[in-house]
Amino acid sequence: MSFIKTLKTVLSISLLIFIIFLIAASFIGPGVGDFSKPIINGYEYNFAGGDGIVIDYLGDDMPHKTIVDARVDEYRVDGDKLLVARRPREIYFDQDGAAIGRLLPICEYWTIDTKKHTTLKSVDANGLHCK
């Protein structure tokens, strides 16, 4: 009897530790805070941390792809159009050949027609801003 009681205690403690681990894992570690938010007509806002903020198309009308890459600072839906402000990222190589990325100090504005699936660079900010 003593062995079965000890085994039940060990299994109970192990289960409790596992549950605590699962709860803690949802608050710490890589990927915490990453999320996707559907916007309109198959277009999604994807946050992958840091400067990894993009607009992707994940609908059924065409292949899935990134439409506006990092870093999307603001967006707004205007009818069937998606208006986007972003800071472009530059990738360059240092003298040792290491690839380095940095945000450029400019703000670009894009208009996505979510019905025709066309993307045009715009000069009009449409009230959007870069951070």
C-alpha positions in Angstrom: 0.0 0.0 0.0 2.8 2.4 0.8 4.3 2.1 -2.7 0.9 3.0 -4.4 0.5 6.0 -2.1 4.0 7.2 -2.8 3.4 6.6 -6.6 0.2 8.7 -6.5 2.0 11.5 -4.6 4.8 11.5 -7.2 2.4 11.5 -10.1 0.3 14.3 -8.5 3.4 16.5 -8.0 4.6 15.8 -11.5 1.2 16.7 -13.0 1.2 19.9 -10.9 4.7 20.9 -12.1 3.7 20.2 -15.7 0.6 22.4 -15.4 2.7 25.2 -13.9 5.2 24.9 -16.7 2.4 25.2 -19.3 1.0 28.3 -17.7 4.5 29.9 -17.4 5.3 29.0 -21.0 2.4 31.1 -22.2 3.9 34.2 -20.5 7.6 33.9 -21.2 9.9 32.7 -24.0 10.4 33.3 -27.8 7.3 34.3 -29.7 5.5 35.8 -26.8 3.4 38.6 -28.1 3.5 37.5 -31.7 0.0 37.7 -33.2 -1.9 38.0 -36.4 -5.0 40.1 -36.9 -7.3 39.7 -39.9 -8.0 43.1 -41.5 -10.1 42.8 -44.6 -10.6 40.5 -47.6 -7.8 38.1 -46.7 -5.3 40.7 -45.6 -3.7 40.4 -42.2 -1.6 42.4 -39.8 1.2 40.2 -38.5 3.4 41.2 -35.6 6.5 39.0 -35.1 8.2 41.3 -32.6 10.6 44.2 -33.0 10.6 45.5 -36.5 8.8 42.4 -37.9 5.5 44.0 -38.5 4.0 43.3 -41.9 0.8 43.1 -43.9 0.3 39.7 -45.4 -2.3 38.3 -47.8 -3.6 34.9 -46.7 -6.9 34.8 -48.6 -8.0 32.4 -51.4 -7.8 34.6 -54.5 -4.1 34.5 -55.0 -1.0 32.9 -53.4 -0.2 33.8 -49.8 2.5 36.5 -49.6 3.8 39.5 -47.7 2.3 42.7 -49.3 4.0 45.4 -47.2 7.1 44.4 -45.3 8.7 45.7 -42.2 8.0 47.9 -40.5 4.3 48.7 -40.7 3.6 51.5 -38.2 -0.1 52.3 -38.9 -2.9 51.1 -41.1 -6.5 52.1 -41.7 -9.3 50.5 -43.7 -11.1 52.9 -46.1 -13.8 51.1 -47.9 -12.1 48.3 -49.9 -8.8 50.0 -49.6 -6.1 49.4 -47.0 -4.0 52.5 -46.3 -0.6 51.8 -44.7 2.3 53.8 -43.3 5.7 52.0 -42.9 9.3 52.6 -42.2 11.4 50.6 -44.8 14.2 48.4 -43.6 17.6 48.5 -45.2 19.9 45.4 -45.2 23.6 46.1 -45.6 26.9 44.2 -45.0 29.6 45.4 -42.6 33.3 45.1 -43.3 33.3 41.6 -41.9 30.5 40.5 -44.2 27.8 40.3 -41.5 24.3 41.3 -42.7 22.9 44.1 -40.6 19.4 45.6 -40.8 18.2 49.0 -39.8 15.1 51.1 -40.3 15.5 54.1 -42.6 14.5 57.5 -41.3 11.7 57.9 -43.9 8.0 57.1 -43.9 6.4 55.5 -46.9 2.7 55.4 -47.6 1.0 52.5 -49.5 -2.6 51.9 -50.8 -3.8 48.3 -51.2 -6.9 47.7 -53.2 -8.2 44.6 -51.4 -10.6 43.7 -54.2 -8.3 44.1 -57.2 -5.2 43.0 -55.1 -3.1 45.9 -56.3 -0.6 47.8 -54.3 0.5 51.4 -55.1 3.0 53.6 -53.3 1.3 56.9 -52.4 2.5 60.4 -51.7 -0.6 61.2 -49.6 -0.2 60.2 -45.9 -4.0 59.9 -45.5 -3.6 60.9 -41.9 -1.2 58.1 -41.1 2.1 58.5 -39.4 5.3 56.5 -38.8 6.8 56.2 -35.3 
